[in-house]
């Protein structure tokens, strides 16, 4: 799903995401909370729902986005292990992404700068989620570092929106540094997106100090 999403192939991403959650739901429905696999399945399924909600949002289907986030939230609430905690953070992340996108869209519709209070609310959320994901990141689970990179990217966007140029650069540079530790088409797409955002921040704030990415 995320590879197709990174390429902008939203229909393909939605189709592969639907297939993934269907398989996850089938497994989830067969497990009891006492099953040793339960926490991992809760995490994977809720994160899949949350990721699919982002695809729906990018496709302009806000009703489906909201429904998928509710399902992600419902699934994550069924567990209390580390996987469920990661999943709840993923839900909060996606809600914050939607909040940020909404602030940007409303500003563009008015052809004006975003409201200061709106940006401040987004920054409270992005900062808190980065802190949560930093605490959850463990070397034994590389996906937790990809989660952190994802939230640092969103935090960087929000910082730039709040005119915090150097802080935005630092967040985006850390995101890229984490992504550089991994391989794969989906990671490459995320890295390219972060580099594009970093270059945009550099053009917007000429006085910032950009990292050497070579």
C-alpha positions in Angstrom: 0.0 0.0 0.0 2.6 2.6 1.0 4.7 1.9 -2.1 1.8 2.7 -4.4 0.8 5.6 -2.2 4.3 7.1 -2.4 4.1 6.8 -6.2 0.8 8.6 -6.2 -1.1 5.5 -7.5 -4.0 6.0 -5.1 -6.4 3.5 -6.6 -3.7 0.8 -6.4 -2.8 1.8 -2.9 -6.5 1.7 -1.8 -6.9 -1.8 -3.4 -3.8 -3.3 -1.8 -4.6 -1.6 1.5 -8.2 -3.1 1.5 -6.7 -6.5 0.8 -4.3 -6.1 3.7 -6.9 -5.1 6.2 -9.3 -7.8 5.1 -6.6 -10.4 5.9 -5.9 -8.7 9.2 -9.6 -8.6 10.2 -10.0 -12.3 9.4 -7.1 -13.1 11.7 -8.1 -10.6 14.4 -11.6 -12.1 14.6 -10.2 -15.6 15.3 -7.9 -14.5 18.2 -8.7 -14.1 21.9 -7.0 -11.4 24.0 -5.0 -14.2 25.7 -3.4 -15.4 22.5 0.3 -14.4 22.4 -0.1 -13.1 18.9 -2.9 -10.7 19.9 -0.9 -7.6 20.6 1.1 -7.9 17.4 -2.1 -8.4 15.3 -3.8 -5.5 17.1 -0.8 -3.3 16.2 -0.6 -4.4 12.6 -4.3 -4.1 11.9 -4.8 -0.7 13.5 -1.7 0.7 11.8 -3.0 -0.7 8.5 -6.4 1.0 9.0 -4.6 4.3 9.9 -2.4 4.1 6.9 -5.3 3.4 4.6 -7.1 6.4 6.1 -4.3 8.6 4.7 -4.7 7.1 1.3 -8.5 7.9 1.5 -7.7 11.4 2.6 -5.3 12.0 -0.3 -8.0 10.6 -2.6 -10.4 13.2 -1.3 -12.7 10.7 0.4 -13.1 12.3 3.9 -16.0 10.1 4.9 -13.9 7.0 4.3 -10.9 8.5 6.0 -13.0 9.2 9.1 -14.5 5.7 9.1 -11.1 4.1 8.7 -9.6 6.1 11.6 -12.6 5.1 13.8 -11.8 1.4 13.0 -8.2 1.9 13.7 -9.1 3.5 17.0 -11.5 0.8 17.9 -9.0 -2.0 17.1 -6.2 -0.3 19.1 -8.4 0.1 22.1 -8.8 -3.7 22.3 -5.3 -4.2 23.5 -3.0 -2.9 26.2 0.4 -4.2 25.1 3.2 -2.3 23.4 1.8 -3.0 20.0 -1.6 -1.5 20.9 0.2 1.6 22.3 2.1 2.0 19.0 -1.2 1.6 17.2 -2.9 4.3 19.3 0.0 6.6 18.5 -0.4 5.9 14.8 -4.1 6.9 15.1 -3.1 10.2 16.8 -0.5 10.8 14.1 -3.0 10.4 11.3 -5.5 12.7 13.0 -2.8 15.3 13.4 -1.8 15.0 9.7 -5.4 15.6 8.8 -5.5 18.6 11.2 -2.3 20.0 9.5 -3.7 19.5 6.0 -6.9 21.2 7.0 -5.1 24.3 8.4 -3.1 24.5 5.1 -6.2 24.1 2.9 -8.1 26.8 4.8 -5.2 29.2 4.5 -4.9 28.6 0.8 -8.7 29.1 0.3 -8.3 32.5 2.0 -5.0 33.2 0.2 -3.6 34.2 3.6 -1.2 32.9 6.1 -2.5 30.2 8.5 -4.1 31.4 11.7 -1.4 31.5 14.5 -3.6 29.6 17.0 -4.3 26.9 14.4 -0.6 26.3 13.8 0.1 26.4 17.5 -2.5 23.6 18.1 -1.0 21.5 15.4 2.5 22.0 16.8 1.4 20.8 20.3 0.2 17.6 18.7 3.2 17.0 16.4 5.6 17.6 19.2 3.8 15.3 21.6 3.7 12.5 19.0 7.4 12.8 18.1 8.1 12.5 21.9 5.8 9.4 22.1 7.4 7.8 19.1 10.9 8.5 20.3 10.1 6.8 23.6 8.6 3.8 21.7 11.5 3.4 19.3 13.5 0.3 19.9 16.3 -1.3 17.8 14.5 -4.7 18.0 11.6 -3.3 16.0 12.8 -1.2 13.1 9.3 -0.2 12.2 9.2 2.0 15.3 12.1 4.1 13.8 10.2 4.4 10.6 7.2 5.7 12.7 9.5 8.2 14.3 10.8 9.4 10.9 7.2 9.8 9.7 6.3 12.0 12.6 9.5 14.1 12.4 8.5 14.8 8.8 5.1 16.0 9.8 6.6 18.0 12.7 9.0 19.6 10.3 6.1 20.7 8.0 4.3 22.1 11.0 7.4 24.0 12.2 7.9 25.5 8.8 4.2 26.6 8.7 4.8 28.3 12.0 7.9 30.1 10.5 10.4 28.1 12.6 12.7 27.6 9.7 15.8 26.1 11.4 13.8 23.9 13.7 11.9 22.6 10.7 15.3 21.8 9.0 16.5 20.0 12.0 13.3 17.8 12.3 13.4 17.0 8.5 17.1 16.2 8.6 16.6 13.8 11.5 13.8 12.2 9.6 16.0 11.7 6.5 18.8 10.4 8.7 16.6 7.7 10.1 15.2 6.8 6.7 18.8 6.4 5.4 19.2 3.4 7.6 16.6 1.4 5.7 16.0 0.1 2.1 13.0 -0.4 0.0 10.7 1.4 -2.4 8.4 2.8 0.3 11.3 4.1 2.3 12.8 5.7 -0.9 9.5 7.4 -1.5 9.3 8.8 2.0 12.9 10.0 1.8 12.3 11.8 -1.5 9.3 13.5 0.0 11.3 14.6 3.1 14.1 15.9 0.9 11.6 17.9 -1.3 10.2 19.4 1.9 13.7 20.2 3.2 14.6 22.0 0.0 11.3 23.9 0.1 12.1 25.1 3.6 15.6 26.1 2.4 14.1 28.2 -0.3 11.5 29.7 2.0 14.0 30.5 4.8 17.3 31.4 3.0 19.2 32.0 6.3 18.8 28.4 7.6 21.7 26.0 7.7 20.9 23.0 5.5 22.5 19.6 6.1 24.8 17.9 3.6 22.8 15.0 2.3 25.5 13.5 0.0 
